[in-house]
Every structure is written in C-alpha cells, then in structure tokens.
C-alpha cells in the first residue's frame, strides 16, 4: 500500500456510501445549484498513518457528518447518512466521536440530522425551504442493496 492510499471501507460503510451517492444524485437532479449546495466531507475509509497525520494537520476532525447543506439564506445544516436497521445491517448508531461532535454542533446552534432514507433526507431539504423539482418519491425510500445486476426489483 502506498502512502496516501485510501482503501475500501467495511461492507456496511460501502452501503452507506451508496445511499449517500443516491441522495446527492437526487439532490443535484432536483435542486438548482444557485439555490443550495450539498457537499460531502471526506472523512471515511482506512488511511495509512502518514496520510492520517497529514489530514489531521490539514484540519480533519473525527466525527464530522457526511454532508453539509448550504442554503441561500446563509444557513448550514449537517447531515449524517446511516442505513435503516434491517436484518442485513444492524449497525445504525453513531460512533462516540460522531455523537460528541453532533452534540457540540447542536450546542453551537447548528442543525444536525441523521437520515436513513430518501424521505428523511428530503424532509431536511423541505424543512430548509429549498426550491426543488421533486414531485414523486421513489416507491422504495429505504435503499435496498441486495439487488444484483441483471435482476429486476421484483425478482
């Protein structure tokens, strides 16, 4: 492994990443870029000790939520993406670092949300009164990762 290489996270984190990518894709499809910005915080995956040291010196903070939502009203809202609890995914709680930082952000009057579905995410968008073109939500608001290539959702 070379210095600076980031390896794939554990399987449940990979599923959370897929959900996050899906949420960001929906957001970009339905919200104009001048109405709000949804940005990721690069804070996941295994890193070598050298990379970790460098990122810490650059300002990396453990427990920062996955996404930050910036609106035209100069507001900032933090979003942590977690999976809904299912038979296949039992770990849906915050880490100790996440819980502590979420408490600190809340104490500083920042809004912090933990979302586990498309509906919960879009509730945050609507709560911020961000104009969007989303009319109908996908039937499946909890992301299903068990579908395989070449199979339909009904199979």
QUIBELKA-V300921 format. One record per residue. N is the residue number from 1. RES is the residue in one letter. NEAR is the number of other C-alpha atoms within 10 Angstrom. D_FIRST is the distance of its C-alpha to the first C-alpha in Angstrom with 2 decimals. Layout:
{{N,RES,NEAR,D_FIRST} {N,RES,NEAR,D_FIRST}}
This chain:
{{1,X,8,0.00} {2,X,7,3.77} {3,X,10,6.68} {4,X,15,8.55} {5,X,13,6.58} {6,X,14,8.98} {7,X,12,8.97} {8,X,12,12.44} {9,X,13,14.95} {10,X,10,17.25} {11,X,10,19.96} {12,X,16,22.73} {13,X,18,20.72} {14,X,14,20.04} {15,X,19,23.83} {16,X,21,24.49} {17,X,18,22.41} {18,X,15,24.58} {19,X,22,27.66} {20,X,24,26.65} {21,X,13,26.14} {22,X,14,29.53} {23,X,19,31.22} {24,X,17,30.00} {25,X,11,31.11} {26,X,14,34.52} {27,X,21,34.89} {28,X,15,34.26} {29,X,13,36.62} {30,X,14,39.41} {31,X,18,39.27} {32,X,14,40.10} {33,X,12,37.59} {34,X,8,40.41} {35,X,14,41.36} {36,X,23,38.10} {37,X,17,34.39} {38,X,19,31.77} {39,X,14,28.39} {40,X,16,25.15} {41,X,11,23.52} {42,X,11,19.71} {43,X,14,19.13} {44,X,16,17.16} {45,X,13,13.87} {46,X,15,11.22} {47,X,17,9.88} {48,X,15,8.31} {49,X,11,11.54} {50,X,12,11.67} {51,X,16,11.66} {52,X,14,14.07} {53,X,12,16.22} {54,X,13,16.48} {55,X,15,17.41} {56,X,12,19.86} {57,X,10,21.49} {58,X,9,21.78} {59,X,8,23.70} {60,X,15,21.53} {61,X,14,23.84} {62,X,15,22.97} {63,X,18,25.20} {64,X,22,26.07} {65,X,24,27.34} {66,X,20,25.47} {67,X,20,28.09} {68,X,18,30.75} {69,X,17,34.01} {70,X,17,36.01} {71,X,19,39.60} {72,X,12,42.39} {73,X,11,44.20} {74,X,7,41.65} {75,X,12,40.28} {76,X,18,36.79} {77,X,19,35.88} {78,X,23,32.66} {79,X,23,31.50} {80,X,21,29.24} {81,X,22,28.42} {82,X,22,28.66} {83,X,24,29.57} {84,X,19,33.10} {85,X,13,33.56} {86,X,11,33.93} {87,X,6,33.90} {88,X,10,30.28} {89,X,13,29.05} {90,X,11,30.45} {91,X,14,28.23} {92,X,16,29.87} {93,X,13,30.41} {94,X,16,28.98} {95,X,12,26.70} {96,X,11,28.50} {97,X,13,26.85} {98,X,17,27.85} {99,X,15,31.36} {100,X,15,31.89} {101,X,18,30.82} {102,X,24,32.91} {103,X,14,35.84} {104,X,12,35.40} {105,X,16,35.30} {106,X,13,38.39} {107,X,10,40.13} {108,X,9,39.52} {109,X,9,41.30} {110,X,15,38.29} {111,X,15,38.31} {112,X,20,35.33} {113,X,17,35.25} {114,X,20,33.27} {115,X,19,33.63} {116,X,21,33.16} {117,X,20,34.85} {118,X,19,35.90} {119,X,16,39.33} {120,X,14,38.12} {121,X,22,36.01} {122,X,17,38.97} {123,X,13,41.28} {124,X,20,39.30} {125,X,19,39.77} {126,X,11,43.46} {127,X,9,43.91} {128,X,18,42.82} {129,X,12,45.41} {130,X,15,43.04} {131,X,13,44.82} {132,X,16,43.19} {133,X,10,44.17} {134,X,12,42.98} {135,X,7,46.04} {136,X,6,45.03} {137,X,10,42.04} {138,X,9,40.22} {139,X,6,41.94} {140,X,10,38.74} {141,X,13,37.80} {142,X,17,35.37} {143,X,16,32.36} {144,X,14,32.16} {145,X,12,28.77} {146,X,9,30.23} {147,X,11,31.64} {148,X,9,30.11} {149,X,6,30.20} {150,X,7,33.67} {151,X,8,35.40} {152,X,8,37.80} {153,X,9,37.88} {154,X,5,41.09} {155,X,7,39.69}}
